[in-house]
Amino acid sequence: MQLYQTQAQSLVELTEDPFRLEREIQTLFENNLYSFTGLEFIKSEFTIKNNRIDTLAFDPESQAFVIIEYKRERNYSVIDQGVSYLNLMLDYKADFIVEYNESQSKHLKRHDVDWSQSRIIFVSPSFTDFQKQSTNFKDLGIELWEIKRYQGGIVSVNPLQKAKSAPSIKQVQKVDSEDIQKIAKEIQQYDEAYHLVDKSDDIKELYEQFRDAILNLSPDSEINPKKLYIGFKKAKRNFTYIEIQRKFLRLTLNAKMGSIDDPKGLLKDVSMIGHWGVGDYRLDVSDTENLEYILSLIKQTLK
């Protein structure tokens, strides 16, 4: 990806300022972890069973731990280290919970964590085609993020997307690797199909109408399916959530109470009650009668 800066009515290509050490990448990423990823920082250099994890983080929406590793060079195997570290997490769950509770002064319990959404992120200035291909499984739990630094203090961070046609590791992995078998068993891919299984054609059509309409509100929005809902994300932040029920859709809007103008009074205040997703507003829909009005409410969360 080429980046340019405007100077006196012309474009000047930015010159890359390469990282000299992996530690530089780690420091920059950890200091801006929430801005880059939306994750909570737990610990740097977390050591467990003679293994040193560069960064331990936690995803508050997925309720899952995330391991982050930094690489400056490209001559390493992301698949081997990724599988090894994911299995380390699944084998020593209690150690991760203890570290979270001690560093965050909270009381997270084993059943509070969704281990099926555990993942590892590799951060590097670039990845080889082989590294990209070897991790292109939708339920492997390994992500590749490219980071580059340019002169003038400009930084680009780009999470590499897996192919929409990426297969399941369960479909193609026939080897005797116990580590991969454990990951295939415990890590689950949540997608639209997962949420729509056994739902009626009417509900499926209703969801598709709302999905397409919500995505059209912003050209850079995308769906972000999780275990309990389908999120709609823009710039690393979910602005709306949909839970697909048997006879209706439950929408949660990511906005604080009092920040949305709702003259029809369709929104319910859920700021004081437990609910999935982030936000104080909720409404249930069973048809498209108020679709345009609801879109006007959702659009207010994008400001």
N, C-alpha and C positions, 0 to 999 in steps of 0.2 A: 504494500500500500504506500503510495507516494503522498506526502503532505507538503502543502505550499503555504506561504505567507505573503499577504499583499504588501507591496512596497511601491509607492508612487505609481499607482495605476497598473502595475505589473505583478506577476507572480514569481516568487523566488522559492525554489525547492528547499525544504528544510534538510539540513545535514544531520545525519544520525550521530549521536554522542554515545558510543557503545559503553556498556557496563564493563568495568575491568574485573570486578569480583562478584561472585554470587551474593555475597553479603550486602552489596549495594542494592541489588534487586530485592532482597529480603527486607531490608530496612525501609525502602520506599514503599513496598507493598504492605507491610505491617502498619506503617504509620498512616496509611490511607485505606486500610482494609475495608471499612464500612462503605466508604465512597466508591471503591472499586467493585465490591461484591455484595454488600448488604449483610455481611457476616459479622458476628461478634468475635472479637479477639479473646482467646483464652490464655495461651502461653506460647512463648518463643523457646525453641530448643527443648521441647518436651521429650524426655528420655523414658523409655519403657522397655524392659527386658533387653538391655544393651542396644536398643535401636533409638536413634536420635531423629525425632520429627522436627522439621524446620519450624512450622507454625501449626498450632492446634487452634481451630476455630469452631464456631457453632452457628448453625443456621436456625434462627428463631422461628421462621415460618415452617420449615420442614421438621423442626425439632430433631435435628440430626447433627452429628459431629462431622467436621470436614478437616481433612489433613491437607496441608499445602506444602509442596516441595518446590525449591527454586533451582534452576539449572542455567548456567551461562553457556555451556557447550552443548552440542547436539549429539555427541557420541555416547549415549546411554540408553538403556531400555526402560521406557515408561511402563510397559506392560508388566515386566518382572517386578519392578519396585512397587508399582501400583497394586498389583495383586497381593504382594507380600505385606504391604502396610494395611490394606483393607482387612486382610485376615488377622493381622495383629490386633486391629481394633475389635473385630468380632470375637476374638479369643479372650481379650482382656477388657471387657466392657466396664467392669467396676473401676478400673484404674482411670479411665477417661472420665467417669462420673465424679470420682473423688477430686480429680484435678479441676473439673468445672466448678464444683461446689466450693473448693478452697479459694480459687482465684476470683470467683464471682460473688462469694459470700451468699450462696443460694442453697436450696435443698432439692436439687434435681434427683429424681429416683429412676431406677432402671426402666420401669414401665412408662416413664414420661418421654423416653427417647424413642424415635422411630428409626430403628437400626436398619430397616430396609432401604432408607434413603441416605445411608452412609456413602461418602464419596471422597476422592482425593483429587486435588487440583495441582497440575504441574504448571509452573510459570517459567517461561523462557523467552528470550528474544526471538527464537524461531524453532520450528520443529521440522523433521524430515518427513518425506512422504510415507516412509515405513512407519514412523511413530504415529502419524495420523491414521493410517490404515489399521494398525494393530489395536487401536483403541476405539475403532468405529463400530461399537456394539451398544445398542440403546440401553442395555441393563448392566453394563460393566462397572459403572460408578467411577470412571476415570475421565477427567476433563483436562483439556489443554488450553492454556491461556497464553497469548503472546503479548509481551511488553517491550516497548522500545522507548528510548530516550533520545531527544533531539536537542540541538543547541538552542539556547534561549529558555531552558527549563521546561520544554514541552514534552509531555509523556503521552503515549497511546497505549491503551489496554484493550485487547481484542480476544474475547473467549471464542474459540473455534467451535462452530456448530457441527454436530454430527449429521450425517446425511439423513434425510427423511426416510430413506429406504434402509437405514442401518438395521441389520439383523439382530436377533436376540442371541446372546452367547449360548443359550440353551439349544439353539437350532443348529449351530455349526461346530461347537466345541465337543470333539469326540475323544480327546486325549484323557490320560489317566491322572491328570493333575488334581490332587485333592483340594489344593488351594482354590483353583478356578471352580471346582464343583461346589465348594462352600459358598463362594460369592454368588454363583448362579442360583443357589438355593435361597440365600438370605436377602439379596438385593433385588428389589422389585422396580420395574419400570412402570410409572403411572402415566397414562396418556388418555386421550379422549375415549378410545375404545374401552378402556378400563371403567370409565365412569358411565358409559352408555350401555354396557352389557345388561341384558334383560329389561331394558327400558322400552316403553311403547313407542311406536312410530310417531305418535303425536308429540311426545316429549322430546324425541330426537329432533324432530323438525323444529320445534319451538326453540330448543337449544341452538340449533344451527342458525336460526334467524337472529337470535340475540347475539350469538358469537360474531357473525359476519358484520352486524351493525356496530358492535362495540369496536371491533378491529378497524372499521372504517373511520372511527373518530380521530385516529392519529396514524400516519403512515408508518411510524416506527414501533407500533405496538405489536405484541405477540402473545400467544397463549403460553401458559406456564403451569401445566398440570401437576398437581401434587396428590397425595394419598386421599385427602378429604375434600378437595375442591379443585376447580380449574381456575387458576389465576389469569388475569390479563395484565401484562407487564409492559411498562414503558420506562426505559432508562434504569433498569435494575430494580424497579419498584412496582409492585402489584397495585393497581389503582382500583380494580374491581375483582370480585370473586363470585363464582357461580357453583352452588351445590346442586347437583341434579337429583331431585327426588322422584318418587314414583309418579306423582300427578302435578308437580309444579317445579319451578326453578326458584332457588333461594339466592338472592343477590345480596352481597355485602359490599358497601362502598367505603373505600379507604379515605375517610375524612373525619375530622373531629366534629363532635356535636356543635351545632350552631354555625358551621361554615358553609352549609348548602342551603340555597334558597329553594324551598319546596312548597309553593303556594297551594298545591292540591293535597298536601299532607299525606302522601303515600308512604313516606319513609318512617320506619320504626326506630326508636332510640334503643340501641342495645349496648350502650356504653357501660351499663352497670350489670350486665348479665354475660355469662360465658357464651362464646360463639366462635366459629372457625373464621379464619382470616383476620385481617387487621382493619379496623375502622369502626365507627360508632353508628353507622346507618345500615338498615336491612329492609328488604321488601321481598315478598313472594309473588311470583307471576305465574299464571296458568294460560295466558293468551297474549296476543300482541296488541291488544286494544290501546294500551298507553305506551307503546314502544318509543315513539318519538319523544314523548315527555320524559320517559325514563332515561333516554339517551342524553337529554338536556341536563339531567341531574348528574349522570356519570361524567359528562364533559366538564363539570365544575371541579371534579377531582383531579383533572389534568393541569390545572392552572399552577 
